[in-house]
Amino acid sequence: MVRTWTSGEFAWATARASGGAHTMNRYVVLQQLGDGTYGSVVLAQRRDTGEKVAIKRMKRKYYSWDEA
């Protein structure tokens, strides 16, 4: 079973697990699963447990409310 995370959940989970420090190196990206208008999905594996997860990386469409 593969657990699915959005990039925001992934960042929150890694920050929480590390005691607040934002560490993105807990996972190794294995392959890209898909790419779309709003983001891409990658298959990753947690380094310490080997758990495989799908992580959705959201693309930044707008950088400010004025652009939206």
Residue pairs with C-beta under 8 A, 6 or more apart in sequence:
2 43
2 52
2 53
2 54
3 51
3 52
3 53
3 54
4 53
4 54
4 56
5 13
5 53
5 54
5 55
5 56
6 55
6 56
6 58
7 39
7 55
7 56
7 57
7 58
8 58
10 27
10 53
10 55
11 22
11 24
14 22
14 23
14 24
14 26
14 27
15 21
15 22
15 23
17 26
18 26
25 47
26 46
26 47
26 48
27 44
27 45
27 46
27 47
27 53
27 55
28 44
28 45
28 47
29 42
29 43
29 44
29 55
30 42
30 43
30 44
30 45
30 52
31 42
31 43
32 40
32 41
32 42
32 43
33 41
33 42
33 43
33 54
34 40
34 41
35 41
37 59
38 58
38 59
38 61
39 56
39 57
39 58
39 59
40 56
40 57
40 59
41 54
41 55
41 56
41 57
42 54
42 55
42 57
43 52
43 53
43 54
44 52
44 53
44 54
44 55
45 51
45 52
45 53
46 52
46 53
61 68
62 68
